[in-house]
Amino acid sequence: MARERGRTLISQNRRARHDYHIDATYEAGLVLSGTEVKSLRAGKATLADGYAEVRDGEVWLRNVHIPEYTSGTWTNHEPRRSRKLLLRKDEISRLIGKTKEQGFTLVPLSLYFKDGYAKVEIALARGKKSHDKRHAIAEREAKREAERAMSRARRR
């Protein structure tokens, strides 16, 4: 069988970009069991409540829901178990330093297959205040209205 190429999106955390200021993003591999991979290939995963943490020099993905594989047997996995992330040592040391700073957290942005391997994009993020969210919504609405006006002008 030919090796899979390209990037296939499984799940995306749209709420993360709304709730956090994204400082930096990292691509990490996942340590998964067989039934987890099969469930991901079926396109089922939820990143909504997920976060990552650095513990004992390793990065762990917590609270990400990968449902049990429907055709699985007694070897099925636990849906919300902690999963180890695979990053380089220099990236982990950078994350350790940043997450010790006040207000920074690690948030998963998307889960996808890249060239046959399950990957997660995590972001070093700082939480937004409610007035920041209102400002971002106002900017988006203004940009959308300007684009509408431009398209109306081009049609005439």
Steps between C-alpha positions, in 0.01 A plus 500: 500500500629846410598734781250775580609852397382844601305636792153370599322705766321299771390763749551870560463712814347821362416627846871516594573787261202686646593446865880537481772721353718251308869564566668206322391170346670160504435180310523190718459130439267291716557168675179309424367147528361311199132560568565872550653523153202316349258733676696803374496364145120491533528876564383504860672712764420801718762758599258741672604442863854386427826646624863396520733506798870451557578250775835337580657625177221352284198664338160335554172565320211491745122489474485449122210269418568225245190276514531125531531314172159346427643171369754475780513219754638482852812676368307824448651818643372740766348805321651781713832348600822705511709469186870571472610758243820456303708817478870580472694573821562864410127553438413338834752714688359813332148394601610434859638853526197663343232306691662598830432863409174641627200450271643269233336166423528231232185457290441249217392676180455212256538125468593356161683230308817612325660246267325220689599612851259650754610851594364769728566872464538654845523869574671693775217735588395768745133534599299791364293730716136558406572851367768353271242258359255784433776697326587201278134451406463871416812488278372192319160661440661822371722304261202298375295819443790662310529194274125513429524869409795432268317216324189719457716775349666257257162374377386848401 
